Amino acid sequence: MKKLLVGVLILVIFQWLGEFAAALLGINLPGQLLGMIFLLLVLSFNTSLLPWLESASSQLIRYIALLFVPVTTGAFFLAPAITGQFPKIVIILVVSTMLAQWFMGLIIKRVSNHSG
């Protein structure tokens, strides 16, 4: 339980750091994203936080479906607005999925070439 609480606290601290940096620098970037970039940079040089974060992240992933309930409820009530934008939404989803798969393919290919 202690690892879970410390891991969540670490994630919240990095979120706050990202929010603070985005507000301070006037960057038009979500603070949560900036915080995760900070966390990535810290973990790139120091992996001592990993055991704490593994506990928290596994629990968050376990219940991630519950986090989508408000989004889907909002989409239900905003159906007329979404219907007008539906073709654009589908195109963006398809293109972004293809780009993500292509990028992950490149990463896997490079990692497998370097390890073997």
VMD Tcl script that builds the backbone (N, CA, C; Angstrom):
set m [mol new atoms 348]
animate dup $m
set s [atomselect $m all]
$s set {name element resname resid chain x y z} {
  {N N MET 1 A 0.824 -1.195 0.000}
  {CA C MET 1 A 0.000 0.000 0.000}
  {C C MET 1 A 0.869 1.259 0.000}
  {N N LYS 2 A 1.994 1.176 0.714}
  {CA C LYS 2 A 2.899 2.318 0.781}
  {C C LYS 2 A 3.468 2.634 -0.604}
  {N N LYS 3 A 3.854 1.578 -1.349}
  {CA C LYS 3 A 4.401 1.788 -2.689}
  {C C LYS 3 A 3.369 2.446 -3.599}
  {N N LEU 4 A 2.123 2.015 -3.478}
  {CA C LEU 4 A 1.054 2.584 -4.293}
  {C C LEU 4 A 0.884 4.070 -4.000}
  {N N LEU 5 A 0.831 4.431 -2.733}
  {CA C LEU 5 A 0.645 5.839 -2.358}
  {C C LEU 5 A 1.830 6.704 -2.785}
  {N N VAL 6 A 3.031 6.189 -2.581}
  {CA C VAL 6 A 4.224 6.947 -2.982}
  {C C VAL 6 A 4.266 7.095 -4.500}
  {N N GLY 7 A 3.921 6.033 -5.229}
  {CA C GLY 7 A 3.908 6.103 -6.690}
  {C C GLY 7 A 2.903 7.104 -7.213}
  {N N VAL 8 A 1.712 7.113 -6.640}
  {CA C VAL 8 A 0.699 8.095 -7.053}
  {C C VAL 8 A 1.168 9.501 -6.703}
  {N N LEU 9 A 1.787 9.665 -5.541}
  {CA C LEU 9 A 2.314 10.969 -5.146}
  {C C LEU 9 A 3.374 11.446 -6.132}
  {N N ILE 10 A 4.242 10.555 -6.569}
  {CA C ILE 10 A 5.267 10.921 -7.559}
  {C C ILE 10 A 4.607 11.382 -8.856}
  {N N LEU 11 A 3.600 10.647 -9.313}
  {CA C LEU 11 A 2.899 11.034 -10.537}
  {C C LEU 11 A 2.219 12.390 -10.390}
  {N N VAL 12 A 1.608 12.632 -9.249}
  {CA C VAL 12 A 0.927 13.910 -9.010}
  {C C VAL 12 A 1.939 15.049 -8.935}
  {N N ILE 13 A 3.071 14.806 -8.302}
  {CA C ILE 13 A 4.109 15.845 -8.227}
  {C C ILE 13 A 4.595 16.215 -9.620}
  {N N PHE 14 A 4.819 15.225 -10.478}
  {CA C PHE 14 A 5.263 15.543 -11.836}
  {C C PHE 14 A 4.155 16.244 -12.629}
  {N N GLN 15 A 2.909 15.900 -12.370}
  {CA C GLN 15 A 1.808 16.610 -13.020}
  {C C GLN 15 A 1.811 18.073 -12.582}
  {N N TRP 16 A 1.956 18.300 -11.291}
  {CA C TRP 16 A 2.002 19.673 -10.792}
  {C C TRP 16 A 3.194 20.437 -11.358}
  {N N LEU 17 A 4.339 19.775 -11.460}
  {CA C LEU 17 A 5.510 20.424 -12.054}
  {C C LEU 17 A 5.235 20.828 -13.498}
  {N N GLY 18 A 4.578 19.941 -14.227}
  {CA C GLY 18 A 4.230 20.261 -15.610}
  {C C GLY 18 A 3.252 21.408 -15.699}
  {N N GLU 19 A 2.240 21.407 -14.835}
  {CA C GLU 19 A 1.269 22.506 -14.811}
  {C C GLU 19 A 1.961 23.826 -14.477}
  {N N PHE 20 A 2.832 23.785 -13.478}
  {CA C PHE 20 A 3.553 24.980 -13.062}
  {C C PHE 20 A 4.454 25.497 -14.183}
  {N N ALA 21 A 5.185 24.585 -14.826}
  {CA C ALA 21 A 6.093 24.985 -15.911}
  {C C ALA 21 A 5.314 25.546 -17.098}
  {N N ALA 22 A 4.190 24.931 -17.436}
  {CA C ALA 22 A 3.384 25.416 -18.561}
  {C C ALA 22 A 2.842 26.815 -18.264}
  {N N ALA 23 A 2.394 27.041 -17.030}
  {CA C ALA 23 A 1.876 28.360 -16.666}
  {C C ALA 23 A 2.992 29.391 -16.590}
  {N N LEU 24 A 4.123 28.990 -16.020}
  {CA C LEU 24 A 5.251 29.913 -15.856}
  {C C LEU 24 A 5.840 30.333 -17.202}
  {N N LEU 25 A 5.993 29.364 -18.089}
  {CA C LEU 25 A 6.613 29.648 -19.385}
  {C C LEU 25 A 5.614 30.113 -20.435}
  {N N GLY 26 A 4.335 30.013 -20.134}
  {CA C GLY 26 A 3.307 30.409 -21.090}
  {C C GLY 26 A 3.245 29.493 -22.301}
  {N N ILE 27 A 3.583 28.227 -22.092}
  {CA C ILE 27 A 3.576 27.250 -23.182}
  {C C ILE 27 A 2.154 26.749 -23.386}
  {N N ASN 28 A 1.731 26.675 -24.632}
  {CA C ASN 28 A 0.395 26.174 -24.949}
  {C C ASN 28 A 0.467 24.656 -25.085}
  {N N LEU 29 A 0.724 24.001 -23.954}
  {CA C LEU 29 A 0.885 22.553 -23.886}
  {C C LEU 29 A 0.255 22.093 -22.571}
  {N N PRO 30 A -0.504 21.006 -22.597}
  {CA C PRO 30 A -1.107 20.550 -21.335}
  {C C PRO 30 A -0.045 20.259 -20.280}
  {N N GLY 31 A -0.310 20.699 -19.069}
  {CA C GLY 31 A 0.632 20.491 -17.979}
  {C C GLY 31 A 0.882 19.027 -17.694}
  {N N GLN 32 A -0.155 18.184 -17.869}
  {CA C GLN 32 A 0.023 16.758 -17.630}
  {C C GLN 32 A 1.032 16.168 -18.602}
  {N N LEU 33 A 0.963 16.589 -19.861}
  {CA C LEU 33 A 1.904 16.103 -20.867}
  {C C LEU 33 A 3.315 16.579 -20.560}
  {N N LEU 34 A 3.437 17.826 -20.189}
  {CA C LEU 34 A 4.751 18.365 -19.845}
  {C C LEU 34 A 5.316 17.652 -18.615}
  {N N GLY 35 A 4.463 17.351 -17.648}
  {CA C GLY 35 A 4.899 16.602 -16.469}
  {C C GLY 35 A 5.386 15.210 -16.819}
  {N N MET 36 A 4.707 14.544 -17.748}
  {CA C MET 36 A 5.136 13.208 -18.163}
  {C C MET 36 A 6.463 13.276 -18.925}
  {N N ILE 37 A 6.667 14.360 -19.660}
  {CA C ILE 37 A 7.959 14.542 -20.337}
  {C C ILE 37 A 9.062 14.720 -19.293}
  {N N PHE 38 A 8.786 15.510 -18.246}
  {CA C PHE 38 A 9.756 15.662 -17.154}
  {C C PHE 38 A 10.049 14.316 -16.499}
  {N N LEU 39 A 8.990 13.533 -16.264}
  {CA C LEU 39 A 9.169 12.215 -15.653}
  {C C LEU 39 A 10.007 11.311 -16.551}
  {N N LEU 40 A 9.764 11.353 -17.857}
  {CA C LEU 40 A 10.560 10.567 -18.801}
  {C C LEU 40 A 12.031 10.964 -18.734}
  {N N LEU 41 A 12.292 12.259 -18.669}
  {CA C LEU 41 A 13.675 12.726 -18.580}
  {C C LEU 41 A 14.339 12.258 -17.287}
  {N N VAL 42 A 13.618 12.346 -16.182}
  {CA C VAL 42 A 14.180 11.904 -14.906}
  {C C VAL 42 A 14.455 10.404 -14.936}
  {N N LEU 43 A 13.499 9.633 -15.462}
  {CA C LEU 43 A 13.673 8.182 -15.510}
  {C C LEU 43 A 14.759 7.759 -16.500}
  {N N SER 44 A 15.059 8.602 -17.482}
  {CA C SER 44 A 16.121 8.289 -18.429}
  {C C SER 44 A 17.490 8.300 -17.752}
  {N N PHE 45 A 17.635 9.112 -16.719}
  {CA C PHE 45 A 18.924 9.228 -16.037}
  {C C PHE 45 A 18.962 8.528 -14.689}
  {N N ASN 46 A 17.781 8.280 -14.101}
  {CA C ASN 46 A 17.735 7.691 -12.761}
  {C C ASN 46 A 16.517 6.772 -12.676}
  {N N THR 47 A 16.759 5.490 -12.563}
  {CA C THR 47 A 15.648 4.528 -12.556}
  {C C THR 47 A 15.229 4.123 -11.138}
  {N N SER 48 A 15.679 4.834 -10.140}
  {CA C SER 48 A 15.343 4.460 -8.764}
  {C C SER 48 A 13.861 4.649 -8.442}
  {N N LEU 49 A 13.153 5.445 -9.229}
  {CA C LEU 49 A 11.719 5.651 -8.999}
  {C C LEU 49 A 10.859 4.547 -9.596}
  {N N LEU 50 A 11.451 3.718 -10.447}
  {CA C LEU 50 A 10.660 2.696 -11.150}
  {C C LEU 50 A 9.878 1.754 -10.240}
  {N N PRO 51 A 10.451 1.203 -9.182}
  {CA C PRO 51 A 9.649 0.293 -8.344}
  {C C PRO 51 A 8.408 0.963 -7.759}
  {N N TRP 52 A 8.533 2.228 -7.406}
  {CA C TRP 52 A 7.391 2.952 -6.844}
  {C C TRP 52 A 6.339 3.206 -7.919}
  {N N LEU 53 A 6.792 3.570 -9.108}
  {CA C LEU 53 A 5.868 3.895 -10.193}
  {C C LEU 53 A 5.192 2.650 -10.759}
  {N N GLU 54 A 5.870 1.514 -10.733}
  {CA C GLU 54 A 5.271 0.278 -11.254}
  {C C GLU 54 A 4.020 -0.107 -10.476}
  {N N SER 55 A 4.076 0.044 -9.186}
  {CA C SER 55 A 2.919 -0.294 -8.359}
  {C C SER 55 A 1.738 0.615 -8.673}
  {N N ALA 56 A 1.993 1.903 -8.737}
  {CA C ALA 56 A 0.909 2.860 -8.998}
  {C C ALA 56 A 0.376 2.720 -10.414}
  {N N SER 57 A 1.265 2.597 -11.382}
  {CA C SER 57 A 0.807 2.534 -12.774}
  {C C SER 57 A 0.029 1.255 -13.060}
  {N N SER 58 A 0.413 0.145 -12.439}
  {CA C SER 58 A -0.334 -1.092 -12.676}
  {C C SER 58 A -1.755 -0.983 -12.125}
  {N N GLN 59 A -1.910 -0.311 -11.003}
  {CA C GLN 59 A -3.257 -0.117 -10.453}
  {C C GLN 59 A -4.073 0.850 -11.303}
  {N N LEU 60 A -3.434 1.902 -11.802}
  {CA C LEU 60 A -4.152 2.852 -12.664}
  {C C LEU 60 A -4.593 2.189 -13.965}
  {N N ILE 61 A -3.732 1.380 -14.539}
  {CA C ILE 61 A -4.077 0.684 -15.781}
  {C C ILE 61 A -5.192 -0.326 -15.530}
  {N N ARG 62 A -5.170 -0.933 -14.369}
  {CA C ARG 62 A -6.193 -1.923 -14.027}
  {C C ARG 62 A -7.601 -1.316 -14.067}
  {N N TYR 63 A -7.719 -0.054 -13.647}
  {CA C TYR 63 A -9.030 0.599 -13.572}
  {C C TYR 63 A -9.221 1.676 -14.634}
  {N N ILE 64 A -8.467 1.608 -15.706}
  {CA C ILE 64 A -8.517 2.668 -16.719}
  {C C ILE 64 A -9.882 2.758 -17.411}
  {N N ALA 65 A -10.577 1.645 -17.510}
  {CA C ALA 65 A -11.892 1.680 -18.155}
  {C C ALA 65 A -12.849 2.611 -17.415}
  {N N LEU 66 A -12.726 2.688 -16.102}
  {CA C LEU 66 A -13.588 3.578 -15.329}
  {C C LEU 66 A -13.316 5.045 -15.626}
  {N N LEU 67 A -12.088 5.347 -16.042}
  {CA C LEU 67 A -11.742 6.733 -16.344}
  {C C LEU 67 A -12.384 7.211 -17.642}
  {N N PHE 68 A -12.823 6.273 -18.494}
  {CA C PHE 68 A -13.441 6.659 -19.754}
  {C C PHE 68 A -14.944 6.854 -19.647}
  {N N VAL 69 A -15.530 6.519 -18.518}
  {CA C VAL 69 A -16.978 6.664 -18.358}
  {C C VAL 69 A -17.418 8.121 -18.527}
  {N N PRO 70 A -16.763 9.103 -17.889}
  {CA C PRO 70 A -17.201 10.494 -18.094}
  {C C PRO 70 A -17.074 10.951 -19.543}
  {N N VAL 71 A -16.047 10.504 -20.228}
  {CA C VAL 71 A -15.848 10.903 -21.620}
  {C C VAL 71 A -16.963 10.363 -22.502}
  {N N THR 72 A -17.287 9.101 -22.337}
  {CA C THR 72 A -18.340 8.516 -23.169}
  {C C THR 72 A -19.704 9.089 -22.821}
  {N N THR 73 A -19.918 9.429 -21.569}
  {CA C THR 73 A -21.178 10.063 -21.185}
  {C C THR 73 A -21.281 11.439 -21.822}
  {N N GLY 74 A -20.199 12.184 -21.795}
  {CA C GLY 74 A -20.197 13.501 -22.439}
  {C C GLY 74 A -20.420 13.396 -23.927}
  {N N ALA 75 A -19.825 12.396 -24.558}
  {CA C ALA 75 A -20.016 12.203 -26.000}
  {C C ALA 75 A -21.471 11.872 -26.308}
  {N N PHE 76 A -22.122 11.150 -25.426}
  {CA C PHE 76 A -23.540 10.808 -25.620}
  {C C PHE 76 A -24.396 12.066 -25.642}
  {N N PHE 77 A -24.125 12.996 -24.741}
  {CA C PHE 77 A -24.919 14.219 -24.670}
  {C C PHE 77 A -24.525 15.248 -25.730}
  {N N LEU 78 A -23.361 15.107 -26.308}
  {CA C LEU 78 A -22.905 16.029 -27.342}
  {C C LEU 78 A -23.023 15.423 -28.734}
  {N N ALA 79 A -23.885 14.440 -28.901}
  {CA C ALA 79 A -24.012 13.734 -30.179}
  {C C ALA 79 A -24.247 14.660 -31.366}
  {N N PRO 80 A -25.118 15.669 -31.286}
  {CA C PRO 80 A -25.312 16.535 -32.464}
  {C C PRO 80 A -24.025 17.264 -32.880}
  {N N ALA 81 A -23.261 17.720 -31.913}
  {CA C ALA 81 A -22.015 18.421 -32.245}
  {C C ALA 81 A -20.980 17.464 -32.817}
  {N N ILE 82 A -20.940 16.245 -32.289}
  {CA C ILE 82 A -19.973 15.253 -32.747}
  {C C ILE 82 A -20.345 14.736 -34.133}
  {N N THR 83 A -21.629 14.596 -34.403}
  {CA C THR 83 A -22.075 14.069 -35.697}
  {C C THR 83 A -21.570 14.927 -36.848}
  {N N GLY 84 A -21.576 16.223 -36.677}
  {CA C GLY 84 A -21.074 17.116 -37.724}
  {C C GLY 84 A -19.585 16.986 -37.956}
  {N N GLN 85 A -18.871 16.582 -36.937}
  {CA C GLN 85 A -17.416 16.449 -37.013}
  {C C GLN 85 A -16.966 15.006 -37.246}
  {N N PHE 86 A -17.916 14.081 -37.364}
  {CA C PHE 86 A -17.602 12.650 -37.399}
  {C C PHE 86 A -16.603 12.257 -38.496}
  {N N PRO 87 A -16.769 12.720 -39.742}
  {CA C PRO 87 A -15.769 12.325 -40.765}
  {C C PRO 87 A -14.344 12.757 -40.399}
  {N N LYS 88 A -14.212 13.958 -39.854}
  {CA C LYS 88 A -12.885 14.435 -39.455}
  {C C LYS 88 A -12.327 13.589 -38.311}
  {N N ILE 89 A -13.189 13.237 -37.367}
  {CA C ILE 89 A -12.761 12.428 -36.224}
  {C C ILE 89 A -12.263 11.067 -36.687}
  {N N VAL 90 A -12.992 10.445 -37.608}
  {CA C VAL 90 A -12.604 9.125 -38.115}
  {C C VAL 90 A -11.266 9.205 -38.846}
  {N N ILE 91 A -11.098 10.211 -39.679}
  {CA C ILE 91 A -9.834 10.377 -40.417}
  {C C ILE 91 A -8.671 10.560 -39.449}
  {N N ILE 92 A -8.859 11.401 -38.432}
  {CA C ILE 92 A -7.797 11.638 -37.456}
  {C C ILE 92 A -7.468 10.358 -36.699}
  {N N LEU 93 A -8.489 9.612 -36.303}
  {CA C LEU 93 A -8.248 8.360 -35.582}
  {C C LEU 93 A -7.493 7.347 -36.439}
  {N N VAL 94 A -7.884 7.210 -37.692}
  {CA C VAL 94 A -7.237 6.241 -38.578}
  {C C VAL 94 A -5.781 6.646 -38.843}
  {N N VAL 95 A -5.570 7.909 -39.173}
  {CA C VAL 95 A -4.216 8.377 -39.487}
  {C C VAL 95 A -3.312 8.287 -38.254}
  {N N SER 96 A -3.811 8.713 -37.094}
  {CA C SER 96 A -2.972 8.667 -35.891}
  {C C SER 96 A -2.659 7.228 -35.483}
  {N N THR 97 A -3.605 6.313 -35.662}
  {CA C THR 97 A -3.342 4.906 -35.351}
  {C C THR 97 A -2.290 4.339 -36.290}
  {N N MET 98 A -2.402 4.653 -37.574}
  {CA C MET 98 A -1.415 4.156 -38.541}
  {C C MET 98 A -0.030 4.722 -38.249}
  {N N LEU 99 A 0.036 6.022 -37.911}
  {CA C LEU 99 A 1.332 6.625 -37.587}
  {C C LEU 99 A 1.935 6.017 -36.329}
  {N N ALA 100 A 1.121 5.759 -35.317}
  {CA C ALA 100 A 1.619 5.152 -34.087}
  {C C ALA 100 A 2.146 3.747 -34.355}
  {N N GLN 101 A 1.429 2.971 -35.160}
  {CA C GLN 101 A 1.883 1.618 -35.483}
  {C C GLN 101 A 3.169 1.651 -36.310}
  {N N TRP 102 A 3.252 2.550 -37.247}
  {CA C TRP 102 A 4.454 2.688 -38.067}
  {C C TRP 102 A 5.654 3.060 -37.188}
  {N N PHE 103 A 5.445 4.027 -36.292}
  {CA C PHE 103 A 6.521 4.474 -35.411}
  {C C PHE 103 A 6.972 3.352 -34.477}
  {N N MET 104 A 6.034 2.617 -33.896}
  {CA C MET 104 A 6.395 1.499 -33.020}
  {C C MET 104 A 7.114 0.406 -33.804}
  {N N GLY 105 A 6.722 0.188 -35.061}
  {CA C GLY 105 A 7.427 -0.766 -35.910}
  {C C GLY 105 A 8.872 -0.368 -36.109}
  {N N LEU 106 A 9.110 0.925 -36.339}
  {CA C LEU 106 A 10.487 1.412 -36.481}
  {C C LEU 106 A 11.294 1.196 -35.200}
  {N N ILE 107 A 10.683 1.504 -34.078}
  {CA C ILE 107 A 11.380 1.333 -32.800}
  {C C ILE 107 A 11.707 -0.137 -32.554}
  {N N ILE 108 A 10.739 -1.017 -32.784}
  {CA C ILE 108 A 10.966 -2.447 -32.568}
  {C C ILE 108 A 12.051 -2.963 -33.503}
  {N N LYS 109 A 12.046 -2.512 -34.735}
  {CA C LYS 109 A 13.054 -2.922 -35.698}
  {C C LYS 109 A 14.441 -2.482 -35.261}
  {N N ARG 110 A 14.564 -1.247 -34.797}
  {CA C ARG 110 A 15.868 -0.749 -34.354}
  {C C ARG 110 A 16.361 -1.463 -33.111}
  {N N VAL 111 A 15.450 -1.686 -32.172}
  {CA C VAL 111 A 15.840 -2.368 -30.937}
  {C C VAL 111 A 16.255 -3.806 -31.246}
  {N N SER 112 A 15.521 -4.484 -32.113}
  {CA C SER 112 A 15.867 -5.869 -32.433}
  {C C SER 112 A 17.170 -5.950 -33.220}
  {N N ASN 113 A 17.489 -4.954 -34.043}
  {CA C ASN 113 A 18.752 -4.937 -34.774}
  {C C ASN 113 A 19.935 -4.709 -33.841}
  {N N HIS 114 A 19.738 -3.879 -32.811}
  {CA C HIS 114 A 20.832 -3.568 -31.892}
  {C C HIS 114 A 21.059 -4.683 -30.880}
  {N N SER 115 A 20.018 -5.425 -30.543}
  {CA C SER 115 A 20.178 -6.463 -29.526}
  {C C SER 115 A 20.709 -7.762 -30.117}
  {N N GLY 116 A 20.536 -7.986 -31.385}
  {CA C GLY 116 A 20.937 -9.276 -31.978}
  {C C GLY 116 A 22.135 -9.148 -32.777}
}
mol reanalyze $m
mol bondsrecalc $m
mol representation Tube
mol addrep $m
